[in-house]
Amino acid sequence: MTGDYTAVTETWGLPASPEQLAMQYFRYRMGAELAPGGAVLEVGCGSGMGLPYLEAHARMTVGGDYTMALLREARRHLPDANLVRMGAEHLPFVDHAFDAVLMLEMIYYVADHEAALAECRRVLKPGGRLLVCLPNRDRPDFNASPYSTRYPNLGEIASLLRDSGFEPRVYGAFPVEAASSRDRVLAPLRHLAVRYRLIPSSMRAKSMLKRILYGKLPELGVVRDGLADYADPVELDASAGSDSRFKNLYAVAVATSL
């Protein structure tokens, strides 16, 4: 990983839509359930908003990111957090150090997916679990983030994980729903914006646009229970190759014995 990812990362105090908050809460709750009372590593922790939630459920939590500006922001808000600068392809930890590793909304910024997954496999204990979540590129009006490299779809993420020494199960959440009257008005505009790459590239600019469209919004901050409703994800059939029914994919993969 190279470059500064601050502009495309959720940071403290940015306005967020209710769905954005729900997605944030969902991925950290799902991650916290992987290894209760264990050692947890979040690769690509950004500004650290989910670390306190993970710490409340784990014996030890470590957050790592490549961008120093994001780690400094995390330190300002979380002075006692375990923070490490690192790239996903080279994790600075001994073998079998963690019970769970989380890659939340970040694998599509990694240049070498195979190397990053191999590193996750290396630092996980046998039977440890990895959570990878990412937008579903097969959903309608998918829009790739700036600096992104590749978005594996349902079949591809399952294959990548199997080839890296994991037994994966892939889930979908946040169904693509029938549009409301307001959404039907905005949908053609969004389609054109995606097609002609007119959607703002930075998180701050996107937040400003959301405020114009939807009015006053809550702000991003520490993840906590009650932040949003929670519904169990739906397990998907990876052999189908693709599935356009859900906005996000969540792969839970168990590290096999070497």
N, C-alpha and C positions, 0 to 999 in steps of 0.2 A: 504494500500500500504506500502511496506517495501523495503529497499534497496536503492542503488544509481543508478539512471537511466541515468547518464551522457553519458555513452558509447553508448547508443542506441537512443540518442536524437540529433536532428539537432542543431548545434551550430554555432556561428558566425565565418565566414571565411573558413568553410569547402567547398571544391569543390563540385559542384552539377551539375547533368545533366540538360539539358533544361526541360525534363519532370518533374524532381523533383522540379524545380523552378515553373513550371506551376501548379503542384499540391499544392504547398505551397500557391501561390497566389489565387488559386481557393477556397481553404477552408476558407481563411480569408475574401475574398470578399463575399462569401456566408454567412459567419457569420456576417459580418458588415451590411448586408442587412436585418437581422432579426429584429433589433430594432433601427432604425435610431433615434438619439436624446435621446436614453434611457440609462439605466444602464446595463452594460454588464460584465459578469464574464467569464473568461477563466479558466477552471479547467485543470491543467496540461499544463501550459503555457510554460514550458521548459525554454529556455534562452531568451524568450520574443520578438522574432523577429517580431511577428505579432501584438504586443500591440500598437505600434504607428499607424498602419493602423486602428485598432479598435477605438482608441482614436479620430481619425479624423472624425469618423462617429457617435460617441456616446456622451452622456452627461457625463458619467462616465464609466471608464473601470478599472477593477481589474484583475490582473493576479495572479494565485496561482499555486504552485508546491510543491511536497514533498521533492525533492532533493535540499539541501541547495547550493550545488556547482552551480547548474543551476540558482538559484535565485541570487547568487552573481554575476554570469556572466551577468545576465539581468540587475542588478543594475549598473555594470560598464558601460554598453552601454546605459542604460536608467535611469539616476539618478533621474528623476522625476516621474517614473512610480509607480503606486499603486501595491505593491507586497506583497503577504502573503504566509507563509509556511502552507500547509494544505494537508490532504489526501482526496481523492474523497469521501470516505464513511462518513466523518465527516467534513462538511463545516462550518467554524466559522462565520456564518452570521445569522441574524435574519430571521424569516419567511417573504416571499414575498418582498425581497429586490431588486430583479433584474427583468429586462424586458426580458433579454436573457441570456442563459448559453451556453457556447461552450465546447464540449469535442472533441477535434480535435486530431486524431491519438493517443489516449491514453487509451480508455476504455478497450483495450485488455491487459493492464497491471494491471487492477484492479481485486482484488480477488473476491469481492462481487459486481457483477453488479447491483443486485436488490437494495442493500443498497445505492450505488452511485446514481442510478436514483431516488430513493426516496428522497435523499438529494437535488438533482437538482429540483425535484418537489416542495420540501418544500421552497426553497429560491426564487422560481419564483413566480411572481404575477399571479393571475388567467388570463389566456389568454397569458401569457408569452411563449416564445418559446425556445426550446432546439435544438441544432444541434449536432449530433453525426456523426463523419466520421471515417471510418476505411477501411482497405484493404478488398477486397472481397475474402474470403477464397475459393470460388468456381471457381475462375478464374484459367486458366492453370498455372502450375508451381508456385503456391502460396508458399511463404516461410515465416514461422512464425518467429517473432522476438524473440531473447533471452529475458528472464524474462516475456514473455507474458503468460497469463493465459488461455484466451478463446476468440476466434473470432466469435461472432454471425454472422450468414449469413443473407440473406435478410428476410426470414420468422421469424427467431429468434429475430432479433433486433426489428422488428415490434411488436412481441408478448411481449417482455420485456417492451417496451415503453407503450403499452396498459395496461399491468398489473400494471404499475407504475403510472397510472393516466394521461396518455397523449393520444392525438389523433395524430398518426404518419402518415407521408407520406415519402416514401423511394425513393431515386433517385440513378441513376448510372451515372458515368462520367469516362472519359478516356477509350474509347472502346478498347477492345482487337482486334487489327488490324491484317490483313494479314502481314506476316513477309516480310521485305525487304531482299535482297540478303545477306546483312551483318548479319541481324538477323537470317536468316536461317543457317548461318555458326555457329553463337554463340548459337542458341537454344539447340542443343544437349548437349553442354557443360554446359549450365545453368540447363538443366533437370538433368544431372548427379550431378551437384553441390547441387541442392535442395534435390535430393534423398539421397545423402550420407552426407548431412549437411556440405558441404565444403564452403558455402558462408560465408564470414567474419562476425563476430558477432557484431563488433563495427561500428559506423558511420564513424569514421576516417579510418578504414581499408577498408570499402566499398568505400569511396571516393578515396582512393589510387588505388583501383582496377579499378574504373571507369576512372581514369586518364590514366591508362595503356591502357584500351580498346578504349577510345574515344579521348585521347589527352587532351589538355588544356581545362579546364572547368571554368565557372564563379563561384564565391564564394557566399555562403549564407550570407545574411545580412537582413537589414530591409525590410519588405514587402511594396511594393508601387504599385500604378497603373502603367501599362505599363510594369511590370515585365515579363508578358507573355500574350498571347492571352486568351480570355475567351469565352466559349460557354456554354449555358444553360444546366444544367443536364437533364437527361431523367427520367421521373417518371416511377417507376417499380411497378409491381403487386405483392405485398407481399404475396398474397394468393398462388402464385406459389411455394413458399418455397425457391427457389434458382434461381439464374440467373448468368450465367458465361460470359456474354457479356462485362462486365465492370470491370475495375481494382479496382475501389473504390466504396463504398457505402456511401450515405449521407442521414441520417434520420433527417427530420425536424418535431418536435413534439410540439404540442400546449398543454399547461397545462390546464386541465379541471378544472372547479370549484369544490371545495371540498364539 
